[in-house]
Amino acid sequence: MTGNKLSQIYPNPDVDMMIGAALATVGESSRRSYSRTYALWVEWCEAHHRHPTADLSALHVRTFLESGHTAIGTRNNYLSHLRRLARTLALDPQDQRAQANWNSLGLLRAPSDGARRVKEKDKFLHPDEVNTLIFAWLTETNIGARNRAIVSILLTTGVRRSECATLRWPDLDWDARTIRVRHGKGDKPRVCQIVDSFCMTALTIWYERSHPRATNHRQWMFCKITSSGDLSHDNPVSGTTIYGVVRATSTMTGIPFHPHMARHTHTTELLRNDASLADVQAQLGHANPATTLHYSHARSAEKRNFQTRWRQTDQEMDDGD
């Protein structure tokens, strides 16, 4: 995790070992979130010629927190995670520096200067946060593959969580990169474009895992996963399950995230990239004045070639796994 040069500069305990000791004190559901924080901290230390354990002081941690364009909630999560690491290091009564670092972090408050302000009426995610949320789930397991596909669909189509829960495989056009929502708000159907290739890659991985044999023809895109990690029957999940996946992703990454924030983020990105208001309304299924919707009816979903700032290539996604 760290370079050899850092280990030579400071005679501190092995960084990986100490981070592992800190991770051993948290629950399994939170471990990935803590791991991501520690990875970011180590990366920042290497870039600024600091040692991840010896320099775990309030001064350096504050600078680290201020270096990222993140919300205050995310900064508080990072600070909490680093305090645990400092507490683990301070368990050695002979290490006075670790004791001092632990005490200083206990007094530190996450800086609000430069933090991304999230207003109730204007909640959307930064592109870096979008990437972190999508790749939070590893695809080596059924639940990881399914959950990555769910988060990707929410962020790249803007569908509501109730709509996401009832999507069907036969309604996915792999070539046109569109998905049909049969029962939108007001029971109105629509066709949504999937705006980025990384979502199609996530869907491909999930499809292959959910269809291990050619004879399997599941209708519902997202099914429940049993406690043993196996696929449940071919029945749709509930909106509550979708909400649970989103909340678990938020907990893992330390990024404030809920289903409607994905929808708002999607809308914001489309408008920032010059998508017409009529196209956005058609994509999201908004019930707006007929004079506005009239222009969107003339265009098919296949022609709504939206772009987003968080584009990832299929190769980058494969490398992330």
C-alpha positions as CSV (number, residue, x, y, z in Angstrom):
1,M,0.0,0.0,0.0
2,T,2.8,2.4,0.7
3,G,6.2,2.9,-1.0
4,N,9.5,1.6,0.4
5,K,10.9,5.2,0.7
6,L,8.3,6.1,3.4
7,S,9.1,3.0,5.4
8,Q,12.8,4.0,5.3
9,I,12.2,7.5,6.5
10,Y,10.3,6.6,9.6
11,P,10.9,3.7,12.0
12,N,7.2,3.3,12.5
13,P,5.2,0.0,12.5
14,D,4.4,-1.4,9.2
15,V,1.6,0.7,7.7
16,D,-0.4,-2.1,6.2
17,M,-0.3,-4.0,9.5
18,M,-1.5,-1.1,11.5
19,I,-4.3,-0.3,9.1
20,G,-5.3,-4.0,9.2
21,A,-5.4,-3.8,13.0
22,A,-7.7,-0.8,12.8
23,L,-10.0,-2.5,10.2
24,A,-10.2,-5.5,12.5
25,T,-12.1,-3.4,15.0
26,V,-14.9,-2.4,12.7
27,G,-17.8,-4.5,11.5
28,E,-17.7,-6.2,8.1
29,S,-20.4,-3.9,6.6
30,S,-18.3,-0.8,7.4
31,R,-14.9,-2.3,6.6
32,R,-14.9,-1.3,2.9
33,S,-15.8,2.3,3.7
34,Y,-12.9,2.5,6.2
35,S,-10.6,0.9,3.7
36,R,-11.4,3.5,1.1
37,T,-10.7,6.3,3.5
38,Y,-7.3,4.8,4.5
39,A,-6.4,4.3,0.8
40,L,-7.1,7.9,0.1
41,W,-5.1,9.0,3.2
42,V,-2.1,6.9,2.1
43,E,-2.3,8.2,-1.4
44,W,-2.4,11.8,-0.1
45,C,0.6,11.1,2.2
46,E,2.6,9.7,-0.6
47,A,1.9,12.7,-2.7
48,H,2.9,15.2,0.1
49,H,5.9,13.2,1.4
50,R,4.2,12.4,4.7
51,H,4.1,9.1,6.6
52,P,0.6,7.6,6.9
53,T,1.0,6.7,10.6
54,A,3.8,8.9,12.0
55,D,2.2,12.1,10.5
56,L,-1.4,11.3,11.5
57,S,-1.7,14.6,13.3
58,A,-4.5,17.1,13.4
59,L,-2.6,19.5,11.1
60,H,-2.0,17.0,8.4
61,V,-5.5,15.4,8.6
62,R,-7.1,18.9,8.4
63,T,-5.1,19.6,5.2
64,F,-6.1,16.2,3.8
65,L,-9.8,16.9,4.5
66,E,-9.6,20.3,2.8
67,S,-7.9,18.9,-0.3
68,G,-11.0,17.2,-1.6
69,H,-14.2,18.8,-3.0
70,T,-16.4,16.8,-0.7
71,A,-19.5,17.5,1.4
72,I,-19.1,18.1,5.2
73,G,-20.7,14.8,5.9
74,T,-18.0,13.0,3.9
75,R,-15.3,14.9,5.7
76,N,-16.8,13.9,9.0
77,N,-16.7,10.2,8.0
78,Y,-13.1,10.5,6.9
79,L,-12.2,12.1,10.2
80,S,-14.0,9.4,12.2
81,H,-12.2,6.7,10.3
82,L,-8.8,8.3,10.8
83,R,-9.5,8.8,14.5
84,R,-9.9,5.0,14.7
85,L,-6.6,4.5,13.1
86,A,-4.9,7.0,15.4
87,R,-6.6,5.2,18.4
88,T,-5.2,1.9,17.3
89,L,-1.7,3.4,17.0
90,A,-2.0,5.0,20.5
91,L,-2.6,1.6,22.1
92,D,1.2,1.4,22.3
93,P,1.9,3.3,25.6
94,Q,5.6,3.8,24.6
95,D,4.7,5.7,21.4
96,Q,4.3,9.3,22.6
97,R,3.9,10.6,19.1
98,A,1.0,8.4,18.5
99,Q,-0.5,9.5,21.8
100,A,-0.2,13.1,20.8
101,N,-1.7,12.5,17.4
102,W,-4.6,10.7,19.0
103,N,-5.3,13.5,21.4
104,S,-5.0,16.2,18.7
105,L,-7.5,14.3,16.4
106,G,-9.9,14.1,19.3
107,L,-10.1,17.9,19.3
108,L,-10.2,18.4,15.5
109,R,-13.5,19.2,13.8
110,A,-14.0,18.6,10.1
111,P,-13.3,21.9,8.3
112,S,-16.3,23.5,6.5
113,D,-14.2,25.8,4.4
114,G,-14.2,24.7,0.8
115,A,-16.7,21.9,1.5
116,R,-19.3,21.2,-1.1
117,R,-22.5,22.7,0.2
118,V,-25.5,20.4,-0.2
119,K,-28.8,22.2,-0.1
120,E,-32.1,20.3,0.4
121,K,-33.4,21.6,-2.9
122,D,-30.2,21.1,-4.8
123,K,-28.8,17.7,-3.9
124,F,-26.5,16.3,-6.6
125,L,-23.3,14.4,-6.6
126,H,-19.8,15.4,-7.9
127,P,-18.5,13.2,-10.7
128,D,-15.8,11.8,-8.5
129,E,-18.4,10.8,-6.0
130,V,-20.4,9.1,-8.8
131,N,-17.5,7.0,-9.8
132,T,-16.8,6.0,-6.2
133,L,-20.4,5.0,-5.6
134,I,-20.5,2.9,-8.8
135,F,-17.3,1.0,-8.2
136,A,-17.9,0.5,-4.5
137,W,-19.3,-2.9,-5.2
138,L,-17.0,-5.7,-6.4
139,T,-18.6,-8.0,-9.0
140,E,-17.1,-11.3,-7.8
141,T,-20.2,-12.1,-5.9
142,N,-23.9,-12.2,-6.8
143,I,-24.8,-9.4,-4.5
144,G,-21.9,-7.2,-5.6
145,A,-22.7,-7.6,-9.3
146,R,-26.4,-7.0,-8.7
147,N,-25.8,-3.9,-6.5
148,R,-23.3,-2.3,-8.9
149,A,-25.9,-2.8,-11.7
150,I,-28.6,-1.2,-9.5
151,V,-26.5,1.9,-8.6
152,S,-25.4,2.2,-12.3
153,I,-28.9,2.1,-13.6
154,L,-30.1,4.7,-11.1
155,L,-27.3,7.1,-12.0
156,T,-27.3,6.6,-15.7
157,T,-31.1,6.6,-16.4
158,G,-32.6,8.7,-13.7
159,V,-35.3,6.1,-13.0
160,R,-37.2,6.2,-9.7
161,R,-36.5,3.4,-7.2
162,S,-39.9,1.9,-7.7
163,E,-39.3,1.8,-11.5
164,C,-35.8,0.3,-11.0
165,A,-37.3,-2.5,-8.9
166,T,-39.6,-3.6,-11.7
167,L,-37.3,-3.4,-14.7
168,R,-37.3,-6.5,-17.0
169,W,-34.6,-8.1,-19.0
170,P,-36.7,-8.3,-22.2
171,D,-37.2,-4.6,-22.1
172,L,-33.4,-3.9,-22.3
173,D,-32.2,-3.1,-25.9
174,W,-28.5,-4.0,-25.7
175,D,-27.7,-2.4,-29.1
176,A,-29.6,0.9,-28.7
177,R,-28.7,1.1,-25.0
178,T,-32.2,1.7,-23.9
179,I,-34.5,0.3,-21.2
180,R,-38.3,0.4,-21.2
181,V,-40.1,1.5,-18.1
182,R,-43.5,-0.2,-18.3
183,H,-45.1,1.5,-15.4
184,G,-43.8,5.0,-14.6
185,K,-45.4,7.6,-12.5
186,G,-49.1,7.8,-13.3
187,D,-48.7,4.3,-14.9
188,K,-47.2,5.9,-18.0
189,P,-44.6,3.9,-19.9
190,R,-41.4,5.4,-21.4
191,V,-38.1,4.4,-22.9
192,C,-34.9,5.7,-21.2
193,Q,-31.5,5.8,-22.7
194,I,-28.6,4.4,-20.7
195,V,-26.2,7.2,-21.0
196,D,-22.8,5.6,-20.4
197,S,-21.0,2.4,-21.3
198,F,-20.0,1.5,-17.8
199,C,-23.6,0.8,-16.9
200,M,-23.9,-1.6,-19.9
201,T,-20.8,-3.4,-18.7
202,A,-22.3,-3.7,-15.2
203,L,-25.5,-5.0,-16.6
204,T,-23.6,-7.5,-18.8
205,I,-21.7,-8.8,-15.7
206,W,-24.9,-9.1,-13.7
207,Y,-26.8,-10.8,-16.6
208,E,-24.1,-13.4,-16.9
209,R,-24.1,-14.1,-13.2
210,S,-27.9,-14.3,-13.1
211,H,-28.1,-16.5,-16.2
212,P,-25.5,-19.2,-15.5
213,R,-27.1,-21.6,-18.0
214,A,-28.5,-20.8,-21.4
215,T,-31.8,-22.3,-20.4
216,N,-32.3,-19.7,-17.8
217,H,-34.6,-16.9,-19.0
218,R,-35.3,-14.6,-16.1
219,Q,-37.8,-11.9,-16.7
220,W,-37.1,-9.5,-13.8
221,M,-33.8,-7.7,-14.0
222,F,-33.2,-7.5,-10.2
223,C,-34.0,-10.4,-7.9
224,K,-33.4,-11.0,-4.2
225,I,-30.2,-12.6,-3.0
226,T,-30.4,-15.2,-0.2
227,S,-28.3,-15.0,3.0
228,S,-26.0,-17.6,1.4
229,G,-25.4,-15.4,-1.6
230,D,-27.5,-17.4,-4.0
231,L,-30.1,-16.0,-6.5
232,S,-33.7,-16.1,-5.3
233,H,-36.7,-16.9,-7.5
234,D,-37.5,-14.9,-10.6
235,N,-39.5,-12.3,-8.7
236,P,-38.9,-8.5,-8.7
237,V,-37.3,-6.8,-5.7
238,S,-39.2,-4.1,-3.9
239,G,-38.5,-0.3,-3.8
240,T,-37.4,-0.9,-0.2
241,T,-34.6,-3.3,-1.4
242,I,-33.4,-0.6,-3.9
243,Y,-33.4,1.9,-1.1
244,G,-31.4,-0.5,1.1
245,V,-28.8,-1.0,-1.7
246,V,-28.4,2.8,-2.0
247,R,-28.0,3.3,1.8
248,A,-25.5,0.4,2.0
249,T,-23.5,2.0,-0.8
250,S,-23.6,5.3,1.0
251,T,-22.3,3.7,4.2
252,M,-19.5,1.8,2.4
253,T,-18.2,5.0,0.7
254,G,-19.0,7.6,3.3
255,I,-20.8,9.6,0.6
256,P,-24.3,11.0,1.4
257,F,-26.5,9.3,-1.1
258,H,-30.2,8.4,-1.6
259,P,-32.3,7.3,-4.6
260,H,-33.7,10.7,-5.5
261,M,-30.2,12.2,-5.3
262,A,-29.2,9.8,-8.2
263,R,-32.2,11.1,-10.2
264,H,-31.3,14.8,-9.5
265,T,-27.7,14.1,-10.3
266,H,-28.7,12.6,-13.6
267,T,-30.9,15.5,-14.5
268,T,-28.2,18.0,-13.6
269,E,-25.6,16.2,-15.8
270,L,-27.9,16.1,-18.8
271,L,-28.7,19.8,-18.6
272,R,-25.0,20.7,-18.1
273,N,-24.2,18.8,-21.3
274,D,-26.7,20.7,-23.3
275,A,-29.5,18.2,-23.5
276,S,-32.8,19.9,-24.3
277,L,-35.4,20.3,-21.6
278,A,-37.8,18.3,-23.7
279,D,-35.4,15.4,-23.9
280,V,-34.7,15.5,-20.2
281,Q,-38.4,15.5,-19.5
282,A,-38.9,12.5,-21.7
283,Q,-36.0,10.7,-20.1
284,L,-37.3,11.2,-16.6
285,G,-41.0,10.9,-17.2
286,H,-41.9,14.3,-15.8
287,A,-45.5,15.4,-16.0
288,N,-44.9,18.9,-17.5
289,P,-46.9,21.2,-19.8
290,A,-47.9,19.6,-23.0
291,T,-46.3,22.4,-25.0
292,T,-42.9,21.3,-23.6
293,L,-43.5,17.5,-23.9
294,H,-44.7,17.9,-27.5
295,Y,-41.2,18.4,-28.7
296,S,-39.8,15.4,-26.9
297,H,-42.4,13.0,-28.4
298,A,-41.0,13.4,-31.8
299,R,-37.6,12.0,-30.8
300,S,-37.0,8.4,-30.0
301,A,-34.9,7.3,-27.0
302,E,-32.2,6.0,-29.4
303,K,-31.6,9.5,-30.7
304,R,-31.1,11.0,-27.2
305,N,-27.4,10.7,-27.2
306,F,-26.6,12.2,-23.8
307,Q,-23.1,12.5,-22.4
308,T,-21.9,12.7,-18.8
309,R,-18.8,13.9,-17.1
310,W,-18.3,10.6,-15.3
311,R,-17.6,8.6,-18.4
312,Q,-15.6,5.4,-17.8
313,T,-14.4,3.1,-20.5
314,D,-15.1,-0.6,-20.3
315,Q,-11.4,-1.3,-19.9
316,E,-11.2,1.1,-16.9
317,M,-14.1,-0.7,-15.3
318,D,-12.4,-4.1,-15.8
319,D,-9.3,-2.7,-14.3
320,G,-11.3,-1.5,-11.3
321,D,-12.4,-5.0,-10.6
